[in-house]
Amino acid sequence: MTAIQTWIRANCRLAKDKFYWPRSRVSARDYLKFHQEWLGTGQMDVPLLRKMISDVVPMMDYVIQNSYLRHFPSHGKGCNKCGETMDFAEANEPVPEWSSPELHQEMSKKHISGYWQCPACGSTEGWDETLGRRTDDQGRWMYTDAHEFLEGKRAQMMLSKDPGEAHAAFESVMQFAHGSGRQSNWFIEGGTVTIDKVREMSLPGVSTMFK
């Protein structure tokens, strides 16, 4: 089993509420307070930094998870019913050895981009159905092409014992969020508006952090 398959098997199992997405994100109040206090005292509020990191990580995990399903469907996903790794077939391609001509034809009509089938319990799930329901309040699919970047920053934030390093990784995520436009609201309350307020502050190091 490849590293990607292992990660997907461990993380891409939808909850009982199949299409729940975490509402956890960085509070605008926390983000502004953190930088205002830093400006006023010159000291970093490490506990508040850790709180902001813990607030944004669930959403990062969710977007990363969806990105793997979007970009690597053939590596399978966890079955919602039994937890086994499901196999993936592209619609209208040759019948895979684990399926039947009748099922493959039926599923290809329902799901034009492909489908997953569980080898253990036989349950199926369409690719379009899965990704189509993992959307935000505006109907946008919640995935990114920069999932590897988010994975790397997540690891730095969670594993680093150096507050400065963790903060740099956190601000890199905020920079990514800012560059994502409307999707920035996934990661921080107020989106680009909140981040721009911090950009306007004159704290040495912060004003240049985003350039």
Secondary structure, DSSP 8 states (H G I E B T S, - for coil): --HHHHHHHHH----SSTT------B-HHHHHHHHHHHHHHS---HHHHHHHHHHHHHHHHHHHHHHHHHH-GGG--B-TTT--B-EEE-TTS---TTS-HHHHHHHHHH-TT-EEE-TTT--EEEHHHHHHHSB-TTS-B---TTHHHHHHHHHHHHH---HHHHHHHHHHHHHHHHHTGGGGGGTBTTTHHHHHHHHT---TTTTTTT-
